[in-house]
Amino acid sequence: MPEARAELANLRRHLDEIVALRADATELAAALNAGEESSQLGGLPELKAAQARLDELLAELERRGVELKGFAPLLIDFYGELEGVPVFLCWLEGDAELAWYHRLDLGFAGRRRLP
């Protein structure tokens, strides 16, 4: 568990960037779908750049062994063990720390606070 908490701390700036880029890409796509450009963010080139950077960041999560479970809100799992039982340590966008887990077979619905 300490390793997962340390990894989450190392990933925080990546996670924050994912959240910001997700919002930018959503705004850009909405503007382009309306036949406009975003007055603050730009147009198609900026959307493509945001999407490419999101792909890089998500690949970095995967490379580090983090499982992306949700994109909006951002939900990631770290494999771990709790009292000898394999679990996923679960972080949801907005969580201040890694404080939740669920059994591998239960998913988010079985999410419990770490003891």
Order of alpha helices (4+ residues) and beta strands (2+ residues): alpha-alpha-beta-beta-beta-beta-beta
